[in-house]
């Protein structure tokens, strides 16, 4: 079909009723399924679109009035960003329905690209299967990403995005959900590991508390380490790659579950000599370097120390203090929040945070063989 005939055909679509449109969609789907050539949006001749616009104007006999969009709180994610998200997710994970990689473009809907899997024949968008799927007010996502970059409280994030506080809290955890899984697959070279502790918190829980509630974080009733303290393990290599986890208990089994597959025997493993972490190193058959005093490397090996991981502990706790206590059940999300801030560094942008919320974070590696 030439460009002029194609433009005339498109104008005729507007005259179809709903039943006729349904039959046309079926015919198009069957034709595409039997077609060996994959057409993209840019395969259509631009002159055909211009001819259609011109024919519509001639039929109306007057210029098309300009449509003014209502004012929004902030800019929507750019279409090219959503295309980048969709293409990246297909390359890494394939079809969200069946996992197949034979996927092609299938037009656009609401300004966003659509895709169709040739294996299961299902269509999907760039956000299908992500925590952002179905989330409303896309014009405010950039503001939410900016709130995450700045580490704002729920109240300030709600004000920035012009949404309710409960909505701001749900948005925060929707945006952080995929980042919980965004961790480096391995650490290399010299690896430092150490545990730290935070106070157990039941923030947000209204009943069945095992103790009287505390105000704005509060303090432990017992001095030193006790059952009130929740252990967190952090491991970092000299490139800045970070692994962290909230441990159910401080023992070698829990540390092995958190770090075992990511630290290989070829690394130089530095720790302070705690019983749990040294037991883990022996089980994993790591090249262990125990520092006699944290922060003071041995004169014969000044490169072996745990200064980097201890500094990370300090930055993490100072950053978390602004929230006046974090519920223990939400602690992994806040660890991923801080880990992403460190991973992005100076390259942080709202677009990068939206990519991360859609499952394409800074540590994401391709799962395709």
Buried (B, 14 or more C-beta within 10 A) or exposed (E): EEBEEBBBEBBEEEEEEEEEEEEEEEEEBEEBEEEEEBEEEEEEEEEBBEBBEEBBEEEEEEEEEEEEEEEEEBEBBEEEBBBBBBBBBBBBBBBBBEEBBEBBBBEEEEEBBBBBBBBBEBBBBBBBBBBBBEBEBBBBBBBBBBBBBEBBBBEEBBBBBBBEEEBBBBBBBBBBBBBBEBBBEBBBEBBBBBBBBBBBBBBEEEEEEEEEEBEEBEEBEEEEEEEBBBBBBBBBBBEEBBBBBBBEEBBBBBBBEBBEEBBBEEBBBBBBEBEBBBBBBEEBEBBBBBBEEBEEBBEEEEEBBBBBBBEBBEEBBEBBEEBEBBBBEBBBBBBBBBBBBBBBEEEBEBBBBBBBBBBBBBBBEEEEE
